[in-house]
Amino acid sequence: MDAQRKKGILDVLVLSILEEEASYGYQIIRSVSEVMPVSESTMYPILRRLESSDSVTTFTREYNGRMRKYYSITDNGRRKIDEFLEEWDEIRAIYEFVNKRKKRLES
């Protein structure tokens, strides 16, 4: 998959996970990895980018005597999910258009 496309999809995967509930980095990595392999070195820059674009906010909470950083989706992050879904409808229409013509040429 194209690196730029993968980057955008990872952003939406993270936002989708956070739409359900706030979470911390390692748990986000585990959830994303169910769909697409991702490493810490990939995930944490994504989380920082989402935070700097006001798509997520952060807060800390104590867990087993240590402070853990949690990420929570913002309204801007929810808008990004909606934009992705709208774009995906367009991409699906283009895919169907191209695929239909390719099949017609092959027959």
N, C-alpha and C positions, 0 to 999 in steps of 0.2 A: 504494500500500500504506500502511496505517496506520503512523504514525511509531513508535509503541510496538512494534508487531509487527516492523517493520523493524529496530529497535534490537536486539530479542531474537534475530532471525535473524542479524544481523551478528555478535553475540557468539558464536553457535554456529558460524558460518562460520570465524571467527578461531580458535576452539578446535579445530575440526576440522583446520585447516591445521597448527596447532601439535601436534596429536596425532601427525602424521606425523614432524615434526622441528622442533626449535627454529628460529626465524627472526627476522629484523629487520623493522622497520616498513615500509620501502619494498617489500620482497619480499612481505610480508603483503598490502599494498595491491594489488600486482599480481595476487596469487593470488585475492583476493576479487573483484577487478574482472572476472575471467573469468566470474563468476556475476552480480554486481550492482555497478553503478558506485559507487565510494566515493572520497572525497577524503582528503587528509592531515588536513584540519581535522575530519573525521568520525572517522577511524581512531584518531588518537592519544588522544582522550578515551576511546574504547572500550578501548584497551589499558591506559590508566591505571585505568579502572574495573575491568577484569578483574584487574589487579594488586592493587588495593585490596580486592577481594573474595576474594583468595587463589585465583583461578582460574589465574593465571599467575605465574611468577617471572621475574626478569630477571638477566642477567649480561652482562658486556662482554667483547669479544674484539677484538683488533687486526686491522684489515683495511686494507691499503695504507697503513700508517703512522698510521692513525686508529683510535680506539676506536669500536666499533659496539655498540649495545645490542641484545641478543637477548632474545626472549621464549620461555619454555618452559612447557608446560601442567603443571598440578599434578593431584593426585588429585581435588581439588575441581572443577577444570575438566572432567575426564573425567566426573564425576558430573553436571555440568550438561549435557553432551552426552546422556548417558543419559536425564535428565529430559526434555530437549527431544524426544527420539525417542519416549518414552512419551506425552508430551502430543500429539505429532503424530499418533499413532495415534488418539487421542480426537478430534482435529480432523478427521481423515480420515473417521471414522465419522459425525460431525455433518454434514460436507459431503455424504456419500453419502445420509444421511437427508433433508436439505433438497433435494438435487438430485432424488432419486427422487420426492418429493412434488411438486416443481415440474413435472417432466416429466409426471406423472400428471394434473396440473391442465391442462396445455397440450394434452393429447391428448383 
